[in-house]
Amino acid sequence: MTVPTAAHAEAAGRHARTPWEELVTAALLGTDRRTPPVAAPGRDAPAALLDAAAVQTVRRRAGLRAAPAAERPEPAPEDGRPVVPAAARRRLTTLLADHTGAGGGRRGTAPDLMELLPQWLTLANDRGFAAPPELLPALLNAARGRTDLRPQALVFAGPRAQWLARLNPDWKFALRAAPGRIPAPGPQEQGGLQRRWQEGLFAERVALLAALRARDPDAARELLSGTWATERAEDRLMFLDSLRTGLRPADEPFLEQALGDRSRNVRATAAELLSALPDSALAARMADRAASCVALDRTASAPALTVETPHECDAGMERDGVAPKPPAGRGERSWWLGQLVEAAPLTSWQRRLGDRSPADIVALPVADDWRGELHAAWCRAAVRQRDANWSRALLGSPSSPDAAGPGAVSLAERAKLLTTLPASERAEWVAGFIDSHGLSEAFQLLGVCAVPWAPALGRAVVDALNIARDAGSYPWSFSGVMGLAERCLDPAEVVRLEALTAVPDEPEDASPGAGGYWSEAFQRLVSTLRLRAAMRAELDG
């Protein structure tokens, strides 16, 4: 047995005191160029370096210095909902484990499991199921990487999502997005609510305000008004945006006060919210301004609209949310006109233009090429005010020769207008559009339709895909529609789709191999629809 000597002890002390980074640097550069502090230059330096590295490695592996134990966290809150059935639990494990993310240009016939995860979560939430505890970390990791998953994932995760988020900073998004638990009214509960509002982190305050606004809009507004003067401008903007939920006439005094805010963004948001209240004082002011710009030409032989753009953007207009400086390439006066018309109540036009219906107003000729500008502003107003009658008038017939419609300046505007219509009417309109114009311009419109697609819409999409296949082109230009169909088509359409999975006879002018690619795309669509049907059955079982 070797007895440690003073020299051994001194060497061990030098090894222990030498930083690991210095040893790594010496090893990379070589002991000829960089002698470690544990040895003298010479032939023994490499061995001394390895000895020092061995000592430091043992020290690093030995663990941390003992310290007082931290306070144990409170137990996770209980989730009274039933856990998903065993088969559905296994399916969720598979969906969470798939991270291929191949996208719309992928090949093969296998379904894209990650694209099915949002639908699985929707089905599970509709049935009131809770997440299996052992899958919560994987679920939160998936939601961390995909913001589109977060709303459904956090509902499914339940109250334990916020509990876990406080222990892992990677999941802090759950504190911002998860609905807070709001106590029932009462003196003690109100005190706790005020304390959480005044002392909570910003993300927790946003979640608390959003949850309270959904349950008791007036109480949420009062909570916000109590600290409004002391909030930062960026926080005021975020809090003010929460008032979109349950917006009501009782919010008008608070929003009118916010029109005088120091922040331009806060003022603009307050003005937008007030313009969505047709009976508000701001809406009336905007209606008067807009009426001075747009009127009936009573001197013409046939009814028509004349437009006189504003000559200035005065202080009152700025206070009511009109941005004075236009974007690049836009004229000032047309920019001001669009903002005035967008913020004016749509019902005011019917009173001022001879009690005409929205369809009759949209059909009126507009002098001096102002029709596009005026109709585009009415489109934005119809979306903001959720006015279905004006939306129908501006959308026009889905079979009209002009795919952009009589009032919308783009398909994107038409898609926004469709969101104001009931789901069934929306699907019927888009089906008619596809029958008349095909799929090449329908992608944005399909994206706003309720899932699963209504039978008429599903048939229109399948028929249009069949026509595109018979045309002999490659399916890649329809990959976006195919991806939507995989998520949105009713699984009952499998019966009609199976006939399209065979490789068709290619016409002479067809693209080489296009039939095989179409067959592969339809096989993937069929297998995805069958998997969706199996998911539903597992959750129901």
CORPE-V957223 format. One record per residue. N is the residue number from 1. RES is the residue in one letter. SS is DSSP state (helix for helix, strand for strand, loop for the rest). PSI is psi in radians with two decimals (999 if undefined). D_FIRST is the distance of its C-alpha to the first C-alpha in whole Angstrom. Layout:
N&RES&SS&PSI&D_FIRST / N&RES&SS&PSI&D_FIRST
//
This chain:
1&M&loop&2.29&0 / 2&T&loop&2.24&4 / 3&V&loop&2.17&6 / 4&P&loop&2.37&9 / 5&T&loop&3.02&12 / 6&A&helix&-0.59&16 / 7&A&helix&-0.73&17 / 8&H&helix&-0.78&14 / 9&A&helix&-0.70&16 / 10&E&helix&-0.73&19 / 11&A&helix&-0.73&19 / 12&A&helix&-0.65&18 / 13&G&helix&-0.72&21 / 14&R&helix&-0.73&23 / 15&H&helix&-0.72&22 / 16&A&helix&-0.56&23 / 17&R&helix&-0.25&26 / 18&T&loop&2.14&28 / 19&P&loop&2.53&30 / 20&W&helix&-0.62&30 / 21&E&helix&-0.63&33 / 22&E&helix&-0.67&33 / 23&L&helix&-0.72&30 / 24&V&helix&-0.75&32 / 25&T&helix&-0.76&35 / 26&A&helix&-0.68&33 / 27&A&helix&-0.64&32 / 28&L&helix&-0.71&36 / 29&L&helix&-0.43&37 / 30&G&loop&2.50&34 / 31&T&loop&-0.29&32 / 32&D&loop&-0.56&35 / 33&R&loop&-0.50&37 / 34&R&loop&1.78&35 / 35&T&loop&2.19&32 / 36&P&loop&2.68&29 / 37&P&loop&-0.08&29 / 38&V&loop&-0.05&25 / 39&A&loop&2.82&25 / 40&A&loop&2.71&28 / 41&P&loop&2.55&30 / 42&G&loop&-2.94&29 / 43&R&loop&-0.44&28 / 44&D&loop&-0.12&24 / 45&A&helix&-0.77&26 / 46&P&helix&-0.74&26 / 47&A&helix&-0.68&22 / 48&A&helix&-0.65&22 / 49&L&helix&-0.77&25 / 50&L&helix&-0.67&23 / 51&D&helix&-0.79&20 / 52&A&helix&-0.70&22 / 53&A&helix&-0.67&24 / 54&A&helix&-0.74&21 / 55&V&helix&-0.80&20 / 56&Q&helix&-0.60&24 / 57&T&helix&-0.76&24 / 58&V&helix&-0.75&21 / 59&R&helix&-0.73&23 / 60&R&helix&-0.59&27 / 61&R&helix&-0.24&26 / 62&A&loop&-0.28&24 / 63&G&loop&-2.95&28 / 64&L&loop&2.80&30 / 65&R&loop&2.43&30 / 66&A&loop&2.44&31 / 67&A&loop&2.83&35 / 68&P&loop&2.45&38 / 69&A&loop&2.43&39 / 70&A&loop&2.79&42 / 71&E&loop&2.35&45 / 72&R&loop&2.44&46 / 73&P&loop&2.72&49 / 74&E&loop&2.61&52 / 75&P&loop&2.67&53 / 76&A&loop&2.54&54 / 77&P&loop&2.69&58 / 78&E&loop&2.57&60 / 79&D&loop&1.88&62 / 80&G&loop&-0.06&65 / 81&R&loop&2.66&66 / 82&P&loop&2.54&65 / 83&V&strand&2.59&62 / 84&V&loop&2.64&64 / 85&P&loop&2.84&64 / 86&A&helix&-0.77&61 / 87&A&helix&-0.72&63 / 88&A&helix&-0.58&63 / 89&R&helix&-0.74&60 / 90&R&helix&-0.66&59 / 91&R&helix&-0.74&61 / 92&L&helix&-0.70&60 / 93&T&helix&-0.74&56 / 94&T&helix&-0.74&58 / 95&L&helix&-0.69&60 / 96&L&helix&-0.41&57 / 97&A&helix&-0.23&55 / 98&D&loop&2.03&57 / 99&H&loop&0.61&57 / 100&T&loop&-0.75&59 / 101&G&loop&0.77&61 / 102&A&loop&-0.52&63 / 103&G&loop&-3.04&67 / 104&G&loop&-0.42&70 / 105&G&loop&0.27&70 / 106&R&loop&2.77&68 / 107&R&loop&3.00&68 / 108&G&loop&3.01&68 / 109&T&loop&0.00&70 / 110&A&loop&2.46&67 / 111&P&loop&2.68&67 / 112&D&loop&1.78&65 / 113&L&helix&-0.64&63 / 114&M&helix&-0.52&63 / 115&E&helix&-0.29&66 / 116&L&helix&-0.25&67 / 117&L&helix&-0.78&64 / 118&P&helix&-0.67&67 / 119&Q&helix&-0.66&70 / 120&W&helix&-0.76&67 / 121&L&helix&-0.68&66 / 122&T&helix&-0.78&70 / 123&L&helix&-0.75&71 / 124&A&helix&-0.70&68 / 125&N&helix&-0.64&69 / 126&D&helix&-0.49&73 / 127&R&loop&-0.01&72 / 128&G&loop&0.50&70 / 129&F&loop&2.72&66 / 130&A&strand&2.73&63 / 131&A&loop&2.46&60 / 132&P&loop&2.28&57 / 133&P&helix&-0.65&54 / 134&E&helix&-0.27&52 / 135&L&helix&-0.01&54 / 136&L&helix&-0.76&55 / 137&P&helix&-0.77&52 / 138&A&helix&-0.65&53 / 139&L&helix&-0.77&57 / 140&L&helix&-0.60&56 / 141&N&helix&-0.70&54 / 142&A&helix&-0.74&57 / 143&A&helix&-0.51&59 / 144&R&helix&-0.68&57 / 145&G&helix&-0.28&58 / 146&R&loop&1.87&62 / 147&T&helix&-0.46&64 / 148&D&helix&-0.34&67 / 149&L&helix&-0.36&64 / 150&R&helix&-0.84&64 / 151&P&helix&-0.88&67 / 152&Q&helix&-0.67&67 / 153&A&helix&-0.68&63 / 154&L&helix&-0.57&63 / 155&V&helix&-0.77&66 / 156&F&helix&-0.69&64 / 157&A&helix&-0.50&61 / 158&G&loop&-2.77&62 / 159&P&loop&-0.34&61 / 160&R&helix&-0.29&57 / 161&A&helix&-0.81&58 / 162&Q&helix&-0.63&58 / 163&W&helix&-0.79&55 / 164&L&helix&-0.63&53 / 165&A&helix&-0.50&54 / 166&R&loop&-0.26&53 / 167&L&loop&-0.27&50 / 168&N&loop&1.95&50 / 169&P&helix&-0.36&51 / 170&D&helix&-0.35&52 / 171&W&helix&0.38&54 / 172&K&loop&-0.31&56 / 173&F&helix&-0.45&59 / 174&A&helix&-0.49&60 / 175&L&helix&-0.53&60 / 176&R&helix&-0.67&63 / 177&A&helix&-0.48&65 / 178&A&loop&2.41&64 / 179&P&loop&2.27&67 / 180&G&loop&2.70&67 / 181&R&loop&2.04&67 / 182&I&loop&2.21&70 / 183&P&loop&2.71&71 / 184&A&loop&2.68&74 / 185&P&loop&2.63&77 / 186&G&loop&2.73&77 / 187&P&helix&-0.82&76 / 188&Q&helix&-0.73&73 / 189&E&helix&-0.66&72 / 190&Q&helix&-0.66&74 / 191&G&helix&-0.75&72 / 192&G&helix&-0.63&69 / 193&L&helix&-0.77&70 / 194&Q&helix&-0.70&71 / 195&R&helix&-0.76&68 / 196&R&helix&-0.64&66 / 197&W&helix&-0.69&68 / 198&Q&helix&-0.47&68 / 199&E&helix&-0.19&64 / 200&G&loop&2.83&63 / 201&L&loop&2.80&61 / 202&F&helix&-0.79&64 / 203&A&helix&-0.66&63 / 204&E&helix&-0.62&63 / 205&R&helix&-0.68&67 / 206&V&helix&-0.81&68 / 207&A&helix&-0.70&67 / 208&L&helix&-0.80&69 / 209&L&helix&-0.73&72 / 210&A&helix&-0.73&72 / 211&A&helix&-0.71&72 / 212&L&helix&-0.64&74 / 213&R&helix&-0.65&77 / 214&A&helix&-0.51&77 / 215&R&helix&-0.71&77 / 216&D&loop&1.50&80 / 217&P&helix&-0.71&81 / 218&D&helix&-0.70&82 / 219&A&helix&-0.67&80 / 220&A&helix&-0.73&77 / 221&R&helix&-0.74&80 / 222&E&helix&-0.67&80 / 223&L&helix&-0.76&76 / 224&L&helix&-0.73&76 / 225&S&helix&-0.46&79 / 226&G&helix&-0.49&78 / 227&T&helix&0.14&75 / 228&W&helix&-0.76&77 / 229&A&helix&-0.37&78 / 230&T&helix&-0.02&74 / 231&E&loop&2.65&72 / 232&R&loop&2.73&71 / 233&A&helix&-0.77&74 / 234&E&helix&-0.54&71 / 235&D&helix&-0.68&71 / 236&R&helix&-0.69&74 / 237&L&helix&-0.78&75 / 238&M&helix&-0.75&72 / 239&F&helix&-0.71&74 / 240&L&helix&-0.62&77 / 241&D&helix&-0.46&77 / 242&S&helix&-0.31&76 / 243&L&helix&-0.13&79 / 244&R&helix&-0.61&80 / 245&T&loop&2.15&79 / 246&G&loop&0.50&82 / 247&L&loop&2.32&84 / 248&R&loop&2.85&88 / 249&P&helix&-0.51&91 / 250&A&helix&-0.28&89 / 251&D&helix&-0.21&86 / 252&E&helix&-0.83&89 / 253&P&helix&-0.73&89 / 254&F&helix&-0.74&85 / 255&L&helix&-0.64&86 / 256&E&helix&-0.68&89 / 257&Q&helix&-0.66&87 / 258&A&helix&-0.30&84 / 259&L&loop&-0.38&86 / 260&G&loop&0.27&86 / 261&D&loop&2.70&82 / 262&R&loop&-0.51&81 / 263&S&loop&2.26&79 / 264&R&helix&-0.66&81 / 265&N&helix&-0.67&79 / 266&V&helix&-0.76&79 / 267&R&helix&-0.74&83 / 268&A&helix&-0.70&83 / 269&T&helix&-0.73&82 / 270&A&helix&-0.72&84 / 271&A&helix&-0.70&87 / 272&E&helix&-0.75&86 / 273&L&helix&-0.70&85 / 274&L&helix&-0.63&89 / 275&S&helix&-0.33&90 / 276&A&loop&-0.12&89 / 277&L&loop&1.75&91 / 278&P&loop&-0.44&95 / 279&D&loop&0.17&96 / 280&S&loop&2.79&94 / 281&A&helix&-0.64&96 / 282&L&helix&-0.74&94 / 283&A&helix&-0.67&95 / 284&A&helix&-0.71&99 / 285&R&helix&-0.73&98 / 286&M&helix&-0.64&97 / 287&A&helix&-0.73&100 / 288&D&helix&-0.74&102 / 289&R&helix&-0.77&101 / 290&A&helix&-0.65&100 / 291&A&helix&-0.49&104 / 292&S&loop&-0.19&105 / 293&C&loop&-0.52&104 / 294&V&strand&2.23&105 / 295&A&strand&2.90&108 / 296&L&strand&2.39&111 / 297&D&loop&1.75&113 / 298&R&loop&-0.08&116 / 299&T&loop&-0.26&119 / 300&A&loop&2.75&117 / 301&S&loop&-0.50&119 / 302&A&loop&2.58&116 / 303&P&loop&2.38&114 / 304&A&strand&2.83&111 / 305&L&strand&2.42&108 / 306&T&strand&2.62&108 / 307&V&strand&2.26&105 / 308&E&loop&1.90&105 / 309&T&loop&2.71&101 / 310&P&loop&2.54&101 / 311&H&loop&-0.30&101 / 312&E&loop&2.83&99 / 313&C&loop&1.68&95 / 314&D&loop&3.10&96 / 315&A&helix&-0.64&94 / 316&G&helix&-0.69&95 / 317&M&helix&-0.74&94 / 318&E&helix&-0.74&91 / 319&R&helix&-0.55&90 / 320&D&loop&0.25&91 / 321&G&loop&0.06&88 / 322&V&loop&2.11&90 / 323&A&loop&2.15&88 / 324&P&loop&-0.53&90 / 325&K&loop&2.12&88 / 326&P&loop&2.83&88 / 327&P&loop&2.90&86 / 328&A&loop&2.36&86 / 329&G&loop&0.07&89 / 330&R&loop&2.37&91 / 331&G&loop&2.56&94 / 332&E&helix&-0.86&94 / 333&R&helix&-0.67&97 / 334&S&helix&-0.57&96 / 335&W&helix&-0.77&93 / 336&W&helix&-0.74&94 / 337&L&helix&-0.82&97 / 338&G&helix&-0.69&94 / 339&Q&helix&-0.65&92 / 340&L&helix&-0.80&95 / 341&V&helix&-0.65&96 / 342&E&helix&-0.61&93 / 343&A&helix&-0.19&93 / 344&A&loop&2.46&96 / 345&P&loop&2.33&97 / 346&L&helix&-0.54&98 / 347&T&helix&-0.44&100 / 348&S&helix&-0.53&102 / 349&W&helix&-0.65&103 / 350&Q&helix&-0.69&105 / 351&R&helix&-0.69&107 / 352&R&helix&-0.30&108 / 353&L&loop&0.76&109 / 354&G&loop&0.55&111 / 355&D&loop&0.59&109 / 356&R&loop&2.70&108 / 357&S&loop&2.81&106 / 358&P&helix&-0.70&102 / 359&A&helix&-0.69&103 / 360&D&helix&-0.64&107 / 361&I&helix&-0.78&105 / 362&V&helix&-0.54&102 / 363&A&helix&-0.22&105 / 364&L&loop&2.42&107 / 365&P&strand&2.62&108 / 366&V&strand&2.21&106 / 367&A&helix&2.71&108 / 368&D&helix&0.62&106 / 369&D&helix&0.52&103 / 370&W&loop&0.07&101 / 371&R&helix&-0.82&101 / 372&G&helix&-0.77&97 / 373&E&helix&-0.77&96 / 374&L&helix&-0.79&98 / 375&H&helix&-0.62&97 / 376&A&helix&-0.70&93 / 377&A&helix&-0.68&93 / 378&W&helix&-0.62&95 / 379&C&helix&-0.84&92 / 380&R&helix&-0.65&90 / 381&A&helix&-0.71&92 / 382&A&helix&-0.65&92 / 383&V&helix&-0.76&88 / 384&R&helix&-0.72&88 / 385&Q&loop&0.02&90 / 386&R&loop&0.84&89 / 387&D&loop&1.82&93 / 388&A&helix&-0.63&94 / 389&N&helix&-0.78&97 / 390&W&helix&-0.62&97 / 391&S&helix&-0.75&94 / 392&R&helix&-0.74&96 / 393&A&helix&-0.72&99 / 394&L&helix&-0.54&96 / 395&L&helix&-0.71&95 / 396&G&loop&-2.86&98 / 397&S&loop&2.40&98 / 398&P&loop&-0.33&95 / 399&S&loop&0.10&98 / 400&S&loop&2.55&99 / 401&P&loop&-0.61&99 / 402&D&loop&1.91&97 / 403&A&loop&-0.38&94 / 404&A&loop&-0.19&93 / 405&G&loop&2.97&95 / 406&P&loop&-0.43&98 / 407&G&loop&-0.54&96 / 408&A&loop&2.49&93 / 409&V&loop&-0.17&92 / 410&S&loop&2.92&89 / 411&L&helix&-0.51&87 / 412&A&helix&-0.69&85 / 413&E&helix&-0.71&87 / 414&R&helix&-0.70&89 / 415&A&helix&-0.70&85 / 416&K&helix&-0.71&85 / 417&L&helix&-0.65&89 / 418&L&helix&-0.50&88 / 419&T&loop&-0.28&85 / 420&T&loop&-0.14&88 / 421&L&loop&2.74&90 / 422&P&loop&2.67&89 / 423&A&helix&-0.74&87 / 424&S&helix&-0.73&89 / 425&E&helix&-0.66&92 / 426&R&helix&-0.83&89 / 427&A&helix&-0.72&88 / 428&E&helix&-0.71&92 / 429&W&helix&-0.79&92 / 430&V&helix&-0.63&89 / 431&A&helix&-0.74&90 / 432&G&helix&-0.64&94 / 433&F&helix&-0.76&92 / 434&I&helix&-0.70&90 / 435&D&helix&-0.56&93 / 436&S&helix&-0.61&95 / 437&H&helix&-0.08&93 / 438&G&loop&-2.94&90 / 439&L&loop&-0.23&86 / 440&S&loop&-0.49&86 / 441&E&loop&0.18&86 / 442&A&loop&-0.04&85 / 443&F&helix&-0.83&82 / 444&Q&helix&-0.61&82 / 445&L&helix&-0.67&84 / 446&L&helix&-0.55&82 / 447&G&loop&-0.30&79 / 448&V&loop&0.09&81 / 449&C&loop&2.58&83 / 450&A&loop&2.61&81 / 451&V&loop&2.38&79 / 452&P&loop&2.71&79 / 453&W&loop&2.52&82 / 454&A&loop&2.68&86 / 455&P&helix&-0.76&87 / 456&A&helix&-0.71&90 / 457&L&helix&-0.74&87 / 458&G&helix&-0.74&85 / 459&R&helix&-0.70&88 / 460&A&helix&-0.73&89 / 461&V&helix&-0.80&85 / 462&V&helix&-0.76&85 / 463&D&helix&-0.71&89 / 464&A&helix&-0.65&88 / 465&L&helix&-0.68&85 / 466&N&helix&-0.74&87 / 467&I&helix&-0.74&89 / 468&A&helix&-0.67&87 / 469&R&helix&-0.78&85 / 470&D&helix&-0.37&89 / 471&A&loop&-0.27&89 / 472&G&loop&0.16&87 / 473&S&loop&2.97&84 / 474&Y&loop&2.65&81 / 475&P&helix&-0.05&79 / 476&W&helix&-0.55&77 / 477&S&helix&-0.22&79 / 478&F&helix&0.30&79 / 479&S&helix&-0.61&76 / 480&G&helix&-0.75&76 / 481&V&helix&-0.69&79 / 482&M&helix&-0.73&77 / 483&G&helix&-0.72&74 / 484&L&helix&-0.72&76 / 485&A&helix&-0.66&78 / 486&E&helix&-0.60&74 / 487&R&helix&-0.47&73 / 488&C&helix&-0.36&77 / 489&L&loop&2.45&79 / 490&D&loop&2.26&80 / 491&P&helix&-0.34&78 / 492&A&helix&-0.31&82 / 493&E&helix&-0.09&83 / 494&V&helix&-0.69&80 / 495&V&helix&-0.75&83 / 496&R&helix&-0.54&85 / 497&L&helix&-0.47&82 / 498&E&helix&-0.59&81 / 499&A&helix&-0.32&84 / 500&L&helix&-0.04&83 / 501&T&loop&-0.28&80 / 502&A&loop&2.65&81 / 503&V&loop&2.09&82 / 504&P&loop&2.83&85 / 505&D&loop&2.24&88 / 506&E&loop&2.27&87 / 507&P&loop&2.88&91 / 508&E&loop&-0.59&91 / 509&D&loop&0.18&91 / 510&A&loop&2.71&87 / 511&S&loop&2.42&84 / 512&P&loop&2.19&82 / 513&G&loop&0.09&80 / 514&A&helix&-0.65&81 / 515&G&helix&-0.71&82 / 516&G&helix&-0.68&78 / 517&Y&helix&-0.68&77 / 518&W&helix&-0.72&79 / 519&S&helix&-0.74&78 / 520&E&helix&-0.73&75 / 521&A&helix&-0.72&75 / 522&F&helix&-0.60&77 / 523&Q&helix&-0.69&75 / 524&R&helix&-0.69&72 / 525&L&helix&-0.76&75 / 526&V&helix&-0.78&76 / 527&S&helix&-0.59&72 / 528&T&helix&-0.75&71 / 529&L&helix&-0.67&74 / 530&R&helix&-0.67&73 / 531&L&helix&-0.68&70 / 532&R&helix&-0.68&71 / 533&A&helix&-0.67&74 / 534&A&helix&-0.69&70 / 535&M&helix&-0.80&69 / 536&R&helix&-0.75&72 / 537&A&helix&-0.68&72 / 538&E&helix&-0.67&68 / 539&L&helix&-0.49&69 / 540&D&helix&-0.29&72 / 541&G&loop&999&70
//
